[in-house]
Amino acid sequence: MDKKLTLKLNQKVIERAKEYASDKKMSLSRIVEAYLQSLVSEKDTSDFEISPFVKSISTGTKIPTDLDYKGEYSDYLMQKYK
């Protein structure tokens, strides 16, 4: 079952990723899904190779499962608009 996921990304990355997806005649959602699948599976089951560009947008940062992202974002906004 497919679910909706909202991501917040740098605008230039989004534009370049959309161009890449268009060139490959694939949806950006499919490319992101395949990339995430390659990260979480021990055996790569994707039906295409992940490009160096798509690999380059990975930071390798581990996000804690108990992260209070709303609180973090609120703190960020408070600092930004001080």
Steps between C-alpha positions, in 0.01 A plus 500: 500500500640838401501784752570870461826639639586868524865599481669834552799536267720769353329657196804451273516131591131464418543666162801286408327185621190579292718548191674169571166322544367651179810391307458146633125507424424412861313672778699668771301299754614174338862610505481602868326173586767295321776693674347455843442132426869463412591654837286269710541171317805281533457383145433767237165411344458811287451451128744777408833635616502794741680785323794686651279812520236324708770348720655844542192643672536251783656639815537173683367669813317273740182652643396385849166317505383708797582837338246770582509656154220746578687625805826520306333694219333730752837568666652568158228752415534671837875545438447610141247769578655636821 
